[in-house]
Amino acid sequence: MTVYGAINRDVDVVVVGAGQAGLSAAYHLRRRGFAPYDGFAVLDADPAPGGAWSHRSPSLRMATVHGFHDLPDFELPAPDPAASARDVVPGYFAAYEARHGLPVVRPVRVRAVRSLDDGRLRVETDRGDWTARALINATGTWTRPFLPHYPGHFAGRQLHYADYRGPRTFTGRRVVVVGGGASAVQVLSEVAEVAETVWVTRTPPVYHDGPFTPEYGRAVVAKVEERVRQGLPVRSVVSVTGLGPSVAYKRAEELGALDRRPMFDRLTEHGVAWGHRELPVDAIIWATGFRPEIAHLAPLGLRGPGGGIRMDGTRAAVDRRIHLVGYGPSASTIGANRAGRTAANEIARLLEVCGSANIAGSRLAADDASGTVDPAFTRWPSSSMSSSATLSRLGTMVR
């Protein structure tokens, strides 16, 4: 239930972002006894639940999602494989927020985080400032699509995967798809149905034919984790898992769309070119990945000489108040869940030592029937409903 009133802007912990990692962290904070709106709050830039999933192409179906793991203590009912992921997952997130009474305040965009003289943090937003003793950053990467620079100018259509909305507008065209990851394969599996596609990658794609066993997963995460320990710019987990036999991969293979070419040298007015050989094309789709959205943390001086933030687990090595989840080795749905738990547990220990007044004595705080939410800061079209009612809205999308 939502009770309107004044929001307490001085909390123990601010979580920035309400995607998979942010919701996992919020769940574990509440289990550790942090009181909603007094002990912690989640600030989310979007007007409704869903995180990056609400911005994905409507053509992305649950059958072609590159892996999804349930949030803790609430299983996603088996979805219709043909259902749009941008409908199913946001509906599930909305139900999760309601089920666990998570204090998500939206839409609030965090602009900067600064350290105060008394050891607290000031979280500056477009809707006023907050203060906190610790912060969990869960802003993901979707808002920072990466577009590599190549010389020349192309007069045709160019777009990043973040702006891709399905294959229909490419019917009858010749389309270059750039990138060697799962996003590129998804685009190829769809666009090759209606157009001529040309797949180009900077390096040969990495394939993984065997099963994704726990041992293989740990080895993959270790490669990414080593980079963040050294303070190097992060690589995504997906970038080192390799392309496996997914539904999208098999369909792209059936369509003959996986005949990879090396990266072109330059753009031309009407296409792309390798040396003196030019290929006229109508459009270029850049499935070239994303970078972490962490510019708001710049005032804290977390970046090291290697260009990245040196990490110790989920904690910024130079500031134990700051945890990053859904970052580096935890940038996957299962990794985000684990990172959320780790960050919440470490912050709880830190603040208990410091004598927090907003951690309840019990391990699991009672349901908050008197939480206060300012209507100027919240739009919860689904969170005000029960979790079962929210899931029922998914209709035929959930079997």
C-alpha positions as CSV (number, residue, x, y, z in Angstrom):
1,M,0.0,0.0,0.0
2,T,1.2,3.5,-0.8
3,V,0.7,6.2,1.9
4,Y,1.5,9.7,0.7
5,G,3.6,12.0,2.8
6,A,7.1,13.4,3.1
7,I,10.0,11.2,2.0
8,N,12.9,10.8,4.4
9,R,15.9,11.9,2.4
10,D,18.5,11.0,5.1
11,V,18.9,7.2,4.9
12,D,21.6,4.7,5.7
13,V,21.8,3.3,2.1
14,V,20.8,4.6,-1.3
15,V,20.5,2.1,-4.1
16,V,20.8,3.7,-7.5
17,G,18.9,1.7,-10.2
18,A,16.0,-0.7,-10.0
19,G,17.0,-3.3,-12.5
20,Q,17.9,-6.9,-11.6
21,A,21.0,-5.9,-9.6
22,G,19.3,-3.1,-7.8
23,L,16.2,-5.1,-6.8
24,S,18.4,-8.0,-5.6
25,A,20.3,-5.6,-3.4
26,A,17.1,-4.0,-2.1
27,Y,15.7,-7.4,-1.2
28,H,18.8,-8.4,0.7
29,L,19.0,-5.0,2.5
30,R,15.4,-5.5,3.7
31,R,16.2,-9.0,4.8
32,R,19.1,-7.6,6.8
33,G,16.6,-5.4,8.6
34,F,17.0,-2.0,6.9
35,A,13.7,-0.2,7.1
36,P,12.2,1.0,3.8
37,Y,12.4,4.7,3.4
38,D,14.2,5.2,6.7
39,G,17.1,2.7,6.4
40,F,17.3,2.6,2.6
41,A,15.7,3.7,-0.6
42,V,16.0,2.8,-4.3
43,L,16.2,5.7,-6.8
44,D,15.2,4.7,-10.3
45,A,15.4,6.9,-13.4
46,D,12.6,5.2,-15.3
47,P,8.9,6.1,-14.8
48,A,7.9,2.4,-14.3
49,P,9.5,-0.9,-13.3
50,G,11.5,-2.9,-15.7
51,G,15.0,-1.4,-15.9
52,A,16.7,-1.9,-19.3
53,W,14.2,-4.6,-20.2
54,S,11.5,-2.0,-20.8
55,H,13.7,-0.4,-23.5
56,R,14.5,-3.5,-25.4
57,S,13.1,-4.2,-28.9
58,P,9.6,-5.5,-28.9
59,S,10.8,-8.2,-31.3
60,L,13.0,-9.8,-28.5
61,R,11.0,-12.8,-27.4
62,M,11.5,-14.8,-24.2
63,A,12.6,-17.7,-26.4
64,T,15.5,-15.6,-27.7
65,V,16.6,-13.9,-24.4
66,H,20.3,-14.6,-23.8
67,G,19.7,-16.1,-20.3
68,F,17.5,-14.9,-17.5
69,H,17.7,-15.9,-13.8
70,D,14.9,-15.4,-11.3
71,L,15.2,-12.7,-8.6
72,P,15.6,-14.1,-5.0
73,D,12.6,-15.5,-3.3
74,F,10.1,-15.0,-6.2
75,E,10.1,-17.3,-9.3
76,L,9.1,-16.0,-12.7
77,P,6.2,-18.2,-13.9
78,A,7.2,-20.1,-17.1
79,P,6.6,-17.6,-19.8
80,D,5.2,-18.1,-23.3
81,P,8.3,-18.3,-25.5
82,A,6.6,-16.1,-28.0
83,A,5.9,-13.3,-25.5
84,S,7.8,-10.1,-25.7
85,A,10.6,-9.8,-23.1
86,R,9.9,-6.1,-22.7
87,D,6.4,-6.9,-21.4
88,V,7.1,-10.1,-19.4
89,V,10.2,-9.0,-17.4
90,P,9.0,-5.5,-16.4
91,G,5.7,-7.1,-15.3
92,Y,7.7,-9.5,-13.2
93,F,9.9,-6.7,-11.7
94,A,6.7,-4.7,-10.8
95,A,5.3,-7.8,-9.1
96,Y,8.6,-8.3,-7.2
97,E,8.7,-4.7,-6.0
98,A,5.1,-5.1,-4.6
99,R,5.6,-8.5,-3.1
100,H,8.7,-7.5,-1.1
101,G,7.6,-3.9,-0.3
102,L,10.7,-2.4,-1.8
103,P,11.0,1.4,-1.4
104,V,11.5,2.3,-5.1
105,V,11.2,6.0,-5.7
106,R,10.8,7.1,-9.4
107,P,11.4,8.8,-11.6
108,V,14.6,10.1,-10.0
109,R,17.8,10.6,-12.0
110,V,21.0,10.7,-10.0
111,R,23.3,13.4,-11.3
112,A,26.3,13.2,-8.9
113,V,27.5,11.5,-5.7
114,R,29.8,13.5,-3.4
115,S,31.5,12.8,-0.1
116,L,30.6,15.1,2.8
117,D,32.9,16.3,5.6
118,D,31.0,14.2,8.1
119,G,31.7,10.9,6.2
120,R,28.2,10.7,4.6
121,L,27.4,10.8,0.9
122,R,25.3,13.5,-0.8
123,V,23.3,12.0,-3.7
124,E,22.3,14.8,-6.0
125,T,19.3,14.2,-8.2
126,D,17.0,16.0,-10.5
127,R,14.4,15.8,-7.7
128,G,16.5,17.1,-4.8
129,D,19.4,15.8,-2.7
130,W,19.6,12.7,-0.5
131,T,22.2,11.8,2.1
132,A,23.4,8.3,2.9
133,R,26.1,6.5,4.8
134,A,26.6,4.0,1.9
135,L,25.6,3.6,-1.7
136,I,25.0,0.6,-4.0
137,N,25.3,1.6,-7.6
138,A,23.2,-0.6,-9.9
139,T,22.9,1.6,-13.0
140,G,23.9,-1.0,-15.5
141,T,25.0,-0.1,-19.0
142,W,21.9,0.4,-21.2
143,T,22.1,4.2,-21.1
144,R,25.7,4.2,-22.5
145,P,25.7,2.5,-25.9
146,F,29.2,2.2,-27.4
147,L,29.7,3.4,-30.9
148,P,33.2,2.9,-32.3
149,H,34.6,5.5,-34.6
150,Y,35.6,4.7,-38.2
151,P,36.8,7.2,-40.7
152,G,34.5,8.4,-43.5
153,H,30.8,9.3,-43.7
154,F,27.8,7.1,-44.5
155,A,24.7,8.8,-45.8
156,G,22.4,5.9,-45.1
157,R,20.7,4.8,-41.9
158,Q,22.8,4.0,-38.8
159,L,21.6,2.9,-35.4
160,H,22.9,1.2,-32.3
161,Y,21.3,-2.0,-30.9
162,A,19.9,0.1,-28.1
163,D,17.6,1.8,-30.8
164,Y,16.8,-1.3,-32.7
165,R,13.1,-2.0,-32.7
166,G,12.7,-5.0,-35.0
167,P,13.3,-6.0,-38.6
168,R,10.3,-4.6,-40.4
169,T,11.8,-1.3,-41.4
170,F,14.7,-3.1,-43.1
171,T,12.6,-5.2,-45.5
172,G,14.3,-5.6,-48.9
173,R,17.4,-3.7,-47.8
174,R,21.1,-4.7,-47.5
175,V,22.1,-4.3,-43.9
176,V,25.5,-4.5,-42.2
177,V,25.4,-5.9,-38.6
178,V,28.5,-5.0,-36.6
179,G,29.4,-7.0,-33.5
180,G,30.3,-10.5,-32.4
181,G,28.0,-11.0,-29.4
182,A,24.6,-12.3,-28.6
183,S,22.9,-9.0,-29.6
184,A,24.3,-9.1,-33.1
185,V,23.2,-12.7,-33.5
186,Q,19.7,-11.7,-32.3
187,V,19.5,-9.0,-34.9
188,L,20.8,-11.3,-37.7
189,S,18.2,-13.9,-36.8
190,E,15.5,-11.4,-37.3
191,V,16.7,-9.1,-40.1
192,A,17.9,-11.9,-42.3
193,E,14.3,-13.0,-42.6
194,V,13.4,-9.9,-44.5
195,A,16.7,-8.4,-45.8
196,E,20.2,-9.2,-47.1
197,T,22.5,-9.1,-44.1
198,V,26.3,-8.7,-43.9
199,W,27.9,-9.7,-40.6
200,V,31.2,-8.0,-39.7
201,T,33.2,-8.3,-36.5
202,R,36.5,-6.8,-35.4
203,T,37.9,-10.2,-34.3
204,P,36.7,-13.7,-35.1
205,P,33.6,-14.6,-33.0
206,V,34.2,-16.8,-29.9
207,Y,32.1,-20.0,-30.0
208,H,31.3,-22.3,-27.1
209,D,30.0,-25.6,-28.2
210,G,29.9,-27.4,-24.8
211,P,27.4,-26.9,-22.0
212,F,27.5,-23.8,-19.8
213,T,28.4,-25.7,-16.7
214,P,29.0,-24.0,-13.3
215,E,32.7,-24.7,-13.7
216,Y,32.7,-22.9,-17.1
217,G,30.7,-20.0,-15.6
218,R,33.2,-19.6,-12.8
219,A,36.1,-19.5,-15.2
220,V,34.4,-16.9,-17.3
221,V,33.6,-14.7,-14.3
222,A,37.2,-15.0,-13.1
223,K,38.5,-13.5,-16.3
224,V,36.3,-10.5,-15.9
225,E,36.9,-10.2,-12.2
226,E,40.7,-10.1,-12.7
227,R,40.3,-7.0,-14.8
228,V,38.3,-5.1,-12.2
229,R,40.7,-6.1,-9.4
230,Q,43.4,-4.4,-11.5
231,G,41.3,-1.3,-12.1
232,L,41.1,-1.9,-15.8
233,P,38.1,-0.9,-17.9
234,V,35.6,-3.7,-17.5
235,R,34.6,-6.3,-20.1
236,S,31.2,-7.8,-20.1
237,V,30.6,-11.3,-18.9
238,V,28.8,-12.1,-22.2
239,S,31.9,-11.0,-24.2
240,V,33.9,-13.9,-22.8
241,T,31.2,-16.6,-22.6
242,G,31.3,-17.3,-26.3
243,L,28.3,-17.8,-28.7
244,G,26.4,-20.9,-27.8
245,P,23.6,-22.8,-29.6
246,S,20.8,-20.4,-28.7
247,V,17.5,-20.2,-30.4
248,A,18.6,-17.0,-32.1
249,Y,21.9,-18.5,-33.2
250,K,20.3,-21.6,-34.7
251,R,17.8,-19.4,-36.6
252,A,20.6,-17.1,-37.9
253,E,22.5,-20.2,-39.0
254,E,19.4,-21.6,-40.8
255,L,19.1,-18.3,-42.7
256,G,22.8,-18.3,-43.8
257,A,23.5,-15.1,-41.8
258,L,26.6,-16.3,-39.9
259,D,29.1,-15.9,-42.7
260,R,31.3,-13.5,-40.9
261,R,33.5,-10.9,-42.6
262,P,36.4,-9.0,-41.1
263,M,35.8,-5.4,-40.0
264,F,35.7,-2.8,-42.7
265,D,38.3,-0.1,-42.9
266,R,36.1,2.9,-43.4
267,L,32.6,4.2,-44.1
268,T,31.7,5.6,-47.5
269,E,28.8,7.8,-48.6
270,H,26.9,4.7,-49.9
271,G,28.3,1.9,-47.8
272,V,31.5,0.4,-46.3
273,A,34.9,-0.4,-47.7
274,W,37.8,-2.8,-47.2
275,G,40.8,-1.2,-48.9
276,H,39.7,-0.4,-52.5
277,R,36.7,-2.7,-52.3
278,E,33.4,-0.9,-51.5
279,L,30.1,-2.6,-50.6
280,P,27.0,-0.5,-51.1
281,V,24.6,-0.9,-48.2
282,D,21.4,0.7,-47.0
283,A,21.8,0.5,-43.2
284,I,24.3,-0.3,-40.5
285,I,23.3,-1.7,-37.1
286,W,26.0,-1.3,-34.5
287,A,25.6,-4.2,-32.0
288,T,28.8,-3.1,-30.4
289,G,27.9,-3.2,-26.7
290,F,27.7,-0.8,-23.9
291,R,29.8,0.9,-21.2
292,P,29.0,1.2,-17.5
293,E,26.9,4.1,-16.5
294,I,29.0,5.5,-13.7
295,A,29.7,9.2,-14.6
296,H,27.7,10.3,-11.5
297,L,30.3,8.7,-9.3
298,A,33.1,10.8,-10.8
299,P,33.3,13.3,-7.9
300,L,34.3,10.4,-5.6
301,G,37.5,9.9,-7.5
302,L,37.1,6.1,-7.8
303,R,38.8,5.6,-11.1
304,G,42.4,4.5,-11.0
305,P,45.3,5.0,-13.4
306,G,44.2,1.9,-15.4
307,G,41.0,3.8,-16.4
308,G,38.6,1.6,-14.5
309,I,37.4,1.4,-10.9
310,R,39.5,-1.1,-8.9
311,M,37.2,-3.5,-7.1
312,D,37.4,-5.8,-4.1
313,G,34.4,-8.0,-4.7
314,T,31.5,-5.6,-5.1
315,R,33.2,-2.8,-3.1
316,A,35.2,0.0,-4.6
317,A,38.7,-0.7,-3.3
318,V,39.4,2.9,-2.4
319,D,36.0,3.6,-0.7
320,R,34.3,0.9,1.4
321,R,31.0,2.9,1.4
322,I,30.5,2.3,-2.4
323,H,29.5,-1.0,-3.9
324,L,28.9,-1.6,-7.6
325,V,26.5,-4.4,-8.6
326,G,25.7,-5.5,-12.1
327,Y,29.2,-4.2,-12.9
328,G,32.0,-6.2,-14.4
329,P,31.8,-9.9,-13.2
330,S,28.3,-9.4,-11.9
331,A,26.9,-8.0,-15.1
332,S,24.6,-11.0,-15.7
333,T,21.2,-11.8,-14.2
334,I,22.6,-14.6,-11.9
335,G,25.7,-12.6,-11.1
336,A,23.6,-9.5,-10.3
337,N,21.6,-11.6,-7.7
338,R,24.8,-12.8,-6.0
339,A,26.4,-9.3,-6.0
340,G,23.2,-7.8,-4.5
341,R,23.4,-10.2,-1.6
342,T,27.2,-9.6,-1.1
343,A,26.8,-5.8,-1.2
344,A,23.9,-5.8,1.3
345,N,25.8,-8.1,3.7
346,E,29.0,-6.1,3.6
347,I,27.2,-2.7,4.1
348,A,25.2,-4.2,6.9
349,R,28.4,-5.2,8.7
350,L,30.0,-1.8,8.0
351,L,27.1,0.2,9.4
352,E,26.4,-2.2,12.3
353,V,30.0,-1.5,13.4
354,C,29.3,2.2,13.0
355,G,26.1,1.9,15.0
356,S,23.3,2.4,12.6
357,A,19.9,3.5,14.0
358,N,17.9,2.2,11.1
359,I,18.6,-1.5,11.2
360,A,15.8,-3.4,12.8
361,G,16.7,-6.0,15.5
362,S,15.1,-8.8,13.5
363,R,16.6,-10.4,10.4
364,L,13.5,-9.7,8.3
365,A,11.8,-6.4,8.9
366,A,8.0,-6.4,9.2
367,D,6.0,-5.4,6.1
368,D,5.9,-1.7,5.9
369,A,2.3,-0.6,5.9
370,S,3.1,2.9,6.8
371,G,5.9,3.7,4.3
372,T,5.7,7.2,3.0
373,V,6.0,8.1,-0.6
374,D,5.6,11.5,-2.1
375,P,3.3,11.4,-5.1
376,A,5.6,13.9,-6.9
377,F,8.3,11.3,-6.8
378,T,6.6,8.1,-7.7
379,R,4.7,6.5,-10.5
380,W,4.0,2.9,-9.7
381,P,1.3,1.7,-12.1
382,S,1.9,-1.9,-11.0
383,S,3.6,-1.8,-7.7
384,S,0.5,-0.5,-5.9
385,M,-1.2,-3.8,-6.8
386,S,-0.6,-7.2,-5.2
387,S,2.1,-9.3,-6.8
388,S,-0.4,-11.9,-7.9
389,A,-2.6,-9.2,-9.5
390,T,0.4,-7.8,-11.4
391,L,1.4,-11.1,-12.8
392,S,-2.2,-11.8,-13.8
393,R,-2.0,-8.8,-16.1
394,L,0.6,-10.6,-18.2
395,G,-2.3,-12.7,-19.5
396,T,-1.2,-15.1,-22.2
397,M,2.4,-14.1,-21.9
398,V,2.7,-16.4,-18.8
399,R,1.4,-19.9,-19.1
